[in-house]
Amino acid sequence: MGEIFYILRYTVPSVIVFITAWFLLKEFFQQENKKRHADLMSDRMRISLPLRLQAYERLVLFLERISPNNLIMRVYQPDLSAVELHKQLVKSIRDEYTHNLSQQLYISPKAWELINQAYEESMGQINSLASSLKEEATGTDLSQKILETDLERSATKAAMDFLKSEARKSF
């Protein structure tokens, strides 16, 4: 019986010291992992935030460039027929869209969905307005029809508002 007390007298304090050290080291390593994770996230944000803001800028610019007034001002030439102007308008919108495709990496899926809706709505409205004209219509006729219809598209406005609000959340 005395031998058991003798063994317990040295074993119990050793076990208590071991358990205490184990918990302290575990807590220390968890805090270090949290700190390292926070540093890593800070570095990521420092690198990715400018890229994300640039993506928002480019996509807002895209939406502005496909708006009817800006699009007509860039593409219109007085000697074009309605068919030729229509082709150039569609080409301009497509070129802008393909130029900005990679920006979807930096924005939310919801924002990209709204961008796609604005793109499709712009293309659809320009196509329908062009098809409603007579074959001998001039580019001036098409441009007037586009501007008169006032294509203040709800999808474009919704996408732009969403992009702006999402960009503000980045700060």
C-alpha positions in Angstrom: 0.0 0.0 0.0 2.8 2.4 0.8 4.3 1.8 -2.7 1.1 2.9 -4.3 1.1 6.2 -2.4 4.7 6.6 -3.2 4.0 6.1 -7.0 0.9 8.4 -6.8 2.8 11.1 -5.0 5.1 11.5 -8.1 2.7 10.5 -10.8 -0.3 12.7 -10.0 1.6 16.0 -10.0 3.4 15.0 -13.2 0.0 14.2 -14.9 -1.4 17.6 -13.7 1.7 19.5 -15.0 1.4 17.6 -18.3 -2.3 18.3 -18.7 -1.8 22.0 -17.8 1.1 22.3 -20.3 -0.9 20.5 -23.0 -3.9 22.9 -22.6 -1.6 26.0 -22.6 0.3 24.9 -25.7 -3.0 24.0 -27.4 -4.4 27.5 -26.7 -1.1 29.1 -27.7 -1.1 27.3 -31.1 -4.7 28.1 -31.7 -4.1 31.8 -31.1 -1.0 31.7 -33.4 -3.1 30.0 -36.1 -5.8 32.7 -35.8 -3.2 35.4 -36.0 -1.6 33.8 -39.0 -5.0 33.5 -40.7 -5.8 37.1 -40.0 -2.4 38.2 -41.4 -3.1 36.1 -44.5 -6.6 37.5 -45.0 -5.2 41.0 -44.6 -2.6 40.4 -47.2 -5.2 38.9 -49.5 -7.4 42.0 -49.1 -4.5 44.3 -49.7 -3.9 42.6 -53.0 -7.4 41.8 -54.1 -9.3 45.0 -53.1 -7.7 47.1 -55.8 -8.5 44.4 -58.4 -12.1 44.2 -57.2 -12.6 47.9 -57.2 -11.2 48.0 -60.7 -13.6 45.3 -61.8 -16.5 47.4 -60.4 -15.2 50.5 -62.2 -14.9 48.6 -65.5 -18.4 47.0 -65.3 -20.0 50.4 -64.4 -18.2 51.8 -67.5 -19.5 48.9 -69.5 -23.0 49.6 -68.5 -22.6 53.3 -69.3 -21.1 52.5 -72.7 -24.0 50.3 -73.7 -26.6 52.9 -72.8 -28.3 54.2 -75.9 -27.1 57.8 -75.8 -23.5 56.9 -75.3 -23.7 54.0 -77.8 -25.2 56.2 -80.5 -22.7 59.0 -79.9 -19.8 56.5 -80.3 -21.0 54.5 -83.3 -23.3 56.7 -85.4 -22.0 57.9 -88.7 -24.4 59.9 -91.0 -23.8 57.8 -94.1 -24.8 54.4 -92.6 -28.0 52.6 -93.4 -30.1 51.3 -90.6 -28.9 47.7 -91.2 -25.2 48.8 -91.1 -25.8 50.9 -87.9 -27.6 48.0 -86.3 -24.6 45.7 -87.1 -22.2 48.2 -85.6 -24.3 48.8 -82.5 -24.6 45.0 -81.9 -20.8 44.6 -82.6 -20.0 47.4 -80.2 -22.1 45.9 -77.4 -20.6 42.4 -77.9 -17.1 43.8 -78.0 -17.6 45.6 -74.8 -19.1 42.5 -73.2 -16.3 40.2 -74.3 -13.7 42.7 -73.2 -15.2 42.6 -69.7 -15.9 38.9 -69.3 -13.0 38.3 -67.0 -14.3 40.8 -64.4 -16.8 38.2 -63.2 -14.0 36.7 -61.1 -14.1 39.7 -58.8 -17.8 40.4 -58.3 -20.6 38.4 -56.8 -22.6 35.9 -58.9 -25.7 38.1 -58.3 -23.9 41.1 -59.8 -22.7 39.1 -62.8 -26.3 37.9 -63.3 -27.5 41.5 -63.4 -24.8 42.4 -65.9 -25.8 39.6 -68.1 -29.5 40.7 -67.9 -28.5 44.2 -68.9 -26.5 43.0 -71.8 -29.2 40.7 -73.1 -31.9 43.4 -72.6 -29.8 46.0 -74.6 -29.2 43.5 -77.4 -32.8 42.5 -77.5 -34.2 46.0 -77.5 -31.8 47.2 -80.3 -32.6 44.1 -82.3 -36.3 44.6 -82.0 -36.1 48.3 -82.8 -34.0 47.6 -85.9 -36.3 44.9 -87.1 -39.3 47.2 -86.8 -37.8 49.6 -89.4 -38.3 49.3 -93.2 -35.4 48.0 -95.2 -34.6 51.3 -96.8 -34.4 53.1 -93.4 -31.3 55.1 -92.7 -29.0 55.0 -89.7 -30.5 58.3 -88.7 -33.9 56.7 -88.6 -32.6 53.9 -86.3 -30.7 56.2 -84.1 -33.8 58.5 -83.7 -36.0 55.5 -82.9 -33.5 54.3 -80.3 -33.2 57.7 -78.7 -37.0 58.3 -78.8 -37.7 55.0 -77.2 -35.6 56.2 -74.3 -34.1 52.9 -73.5 -33.4 53.8 -69.8 -33.4 50.1 -69.3 -34.4 48.8 -65.9 -31.9 46.0 -66.1 -29.0 48.3 -66.7 -30.1 50.7 -63.9 -30.6 47.7 -61.5 -27.2 46.3 -62.4 -25.5 49.7 -61.9 -27.2 50.3 -58.6 -26.3 46.8 -57.4 -22.6 47.2 -58.5 -22.4 50.6 -56.7 -23.9 49.2 -53.4 -21.7 46.1 -53.6 -18.5 48.2 -54.2 -19.4 50.4 -51.2 -19.5 47.3 -49.0 -15.9 46.7 -49.8 -14.8 49.6 -47.7 
